[in-house]
């Protein structure tokens, strides 16, 4: 396939057309790339990625956008180690270089932000300093110095960021550059000077890439696809490749949105650049490209020369290798949830993946943990109760590590709550993870027995005959409020299950109140579903904003926009205190004032409780994982399912919850 | 009167079991985010030592985790890891050099945490999700309760080995012990749930186990919550019962107090200036009446006389002064020496202390640039005394003058107005923000003591500065209001500053436009509502005053707004304004999420908009000052930001001359 064919980037040749793009990981130590980074990138190179681009390093110490943001001057050793690790697997390794300008933060540097003009970032509201020529020269020199350092470290080149969080883009855009000097009259001037200085510092051998925001989704003054193409025409020939990015000015993470935005949304930008730019300049397509078929199509139809599949390779570090051995169907899907891989968050979470929780934890050996046990001789059988994400992952890993495995579930389908969650608006790709887990289990010979119940006696006899028991029975709904029957009471899960089977119409006709004390994707997606089904919907949140927990996935502002457009009424800072008489009574958390909302249905999106009915009578030595321990997210379910499987027979002492 | 004679009890010794404190001023436990990789840092040592050197009677460190399942924020001290002991020893040695006892607070936060860092299930009495973290915890079983007890004992042992004089158990606002004590989070039906006796069983086991470990030479204290301020939570009556039970053990040497739940009502725990001083003293007072153990009172004590008064009135035996000693480490020493007016009084603004904690950043202070930086050595004194001219006596200029004068330079400070303070003084003119004005008072007092020569009412133009013949010039001329584009020349469109400076007096219907997201819009709205105006605040952001949440001012704003009938409109921009013939203003609004347009007819519009730097003098001087004369600028004339940015810039520049 085209994806696996080599491609030239300047004077270097990448072994294939798959690129792992720069992204925040929080794997750094201080502002240096760390051994954690090296292990993370090496796993992708070993897994068949042709070109690895490391986490964007700031080229000037005044740019310190997040606590663990790499600083080029401190990256030499880390870059060297990444270069060696990637080269050992035949890949190319490049350093991303950047400066966040007014989209940075003064919290760590305790210094003023620099920007072309004093236009406050719409999210942080921080007013930057308008750069004087002295500061412009310092940043330009910073790029050159960093590029020279990267080349000297043994890397194959650098990629200059002019897309999201980028001072270069701020200079290119009429939204953020209102200067009247030479850098405003010619808004390309700064980027051109940076690219020329970078090229001069690199010399002719190393690769120079340009990550370019070609559409800011703000056509009144921002970069548009048309002006983006003109910018690319002017700047592209200064580089060996150009990555075509949609970088919305008013949505920080809009370049890597979650599943509410269809995959491949930036392909037209890449196609336009491919048509416009001279052939020696390679064009890289990106933008939620998570399916190999889409990537291959983009290469064969002339949209691009390479494809960036970053999140796809966080979800499956062996994507390229699996393709190369003809096992494409074994690739673990990226579900575009952004729950664990988007880590530009002040809490500094480490990059990871709900389906592949060892991503980001390669440095502590987790990436190889399953492989290390794969050859072990396991004599015996494992019974897994529950075929949700915890149970299926436990079964998959137990099978991979040599056990005979049987999974039983009382429901007619495997996949547990993943199936229902996938019915939520914009969340349909979650189903792919359930499909993959089930298919992998079957491929590995796991016996999956559905519509089958087990009782404590089954577990005891199993244990008595030397078998191992894993309890992954998931959760039961939390309590619903008392009511007089005038308002139909439902859990969010029930509504999702109705939607999944096309039975939303079974809900009592009339207005719906969604009570969402959590603020994650569940309550929001249920409100969206019901609004789309034509119901008048009121969403109750105790917070000042609906969906507060979505800030982690980048969907907070987009979700609120969708809710507003769908006509969902949001009552903030409120709690449900009473239900009855066709009315849900709300109370303002801070004033105590009460107000009624007419409702035919009240949907409660509250946390569930562990289903521990079976656990309470489980035999000694049984283990449990996932929601049966405490109802949380898919990430914990998969992580604990895997740990439980690896711990069977005392083979691994890792955290038995 | 003798220095200590002003205070009857504040500077008298007191025995806390085996430990005698020399005065009643406690630097009680608070988070700092100074830990590195789970261990205490050099910054911890320097931070606590500065307060010991400054005369604090007792220091209680931030909490140390007693178990790997407790890792709620990244920079927590992992007390359960023996690797912490050398760091403990560094801290205690440094503090003991000044004759100050130091206790360690040990804790398990239970369900008030996150599995983000530990990747282990949270432990709690019952599977009740915390209101802030919203993660369902695992209900601990009997073996796990034993493990918790063992963990506390082990960590207490580490603390004793590390040289601490006492142990404090955090059982008040964020703790698994609180979780067990509170009916809101304890739904157990075993020996640890139900009756108060059962709910306190864990606490009493911990006290016994810790006392057994540490022996009789180490003090043991318990911090209790007197009122959780939540539905179904712990009440004062419960707290008194628990206090008596603790006293009855004979193992406890003192009680500390607290109010609220950190993850539900934090705005009442680390209250800003919106909450009256000593607001939580009633809890200490009630406990002190119930038991004969020494009791620590806390909550907005920022003045030594106020603290002494609380002691004299019998409300408490010791007083926790945290923020007061962050702002001025020499709080106690200055009071004892009879120089209370020299104390850099805390503003209770919460901007850089509390406000940075939730954002995973190191603890600092708006007016003490050394806070959080104590471990960084000060630069060597300059070789020559230089003559420095500072222009502008706002927060930045004053701090530059202070820093330069502290370095021995001769400083002349010019200010066009007849008094110092700039925008801080204006902001503090709103009654509920008056304490911010202490910044002006503190800076003026310090600058005066250091011999800065003030020239108030004298506008320094370039001629004056050039003629002054200084060796160095610092321009701190601030910023000027800038009218939004849509305001045109309408006379009834004002900036917040114009209202607060009483240059106009809006009446009737007023629309406040919040583009800054901090106190500007909300405090002017409060002020005008109190004058009888009808108020609406509109903002393009998702929340009015979006950053008030960081300083814990949002809840009080909501209560005040509700009481005054101030309405809030979010996600909305101003698209135009027309002056009507009747003198009223027609304001066109657009909800940017939906594009929906609307109109408001009001009498006045007040804008909280980014001002523009007043940098004319700096530009002129850049061309006119002789080479060799240092020219610097600080604060809003670089880029308009908040007071802290001006203070740290002023400090940095002043110290660098």
Interface residues (C-beta under 8 A of the other chain):
Chain A: X67 X106 X107 X108 X110 X112 X113 X118 X120 X122 X125 X126 X127 X128 X129 X130 X346 X347 X348 X349 X357 X518 X519 X520 X542 X544 X545 X549 X556 X557 X560 X561 X564 X565 X573 X588 X590 X591 X593 X607 X608 X609 X610 X629 X630 X631 X632 X636 X639 X640 X655 X657
Chain B: X73 X74 X115 X116 X119 X120 X121 X122 X127 X129 X131 X134 X135 X136 X137 X138 X139 X356 X359 X360 X361 X515 X516 X517 X540 X541 X542 X543 X546 X547 X549 X554 X555 X558 X559 X562 X563 X571 X591 X593 X594 X610 X612 X613 X638 X639 X640 X641 X645 X648 X649
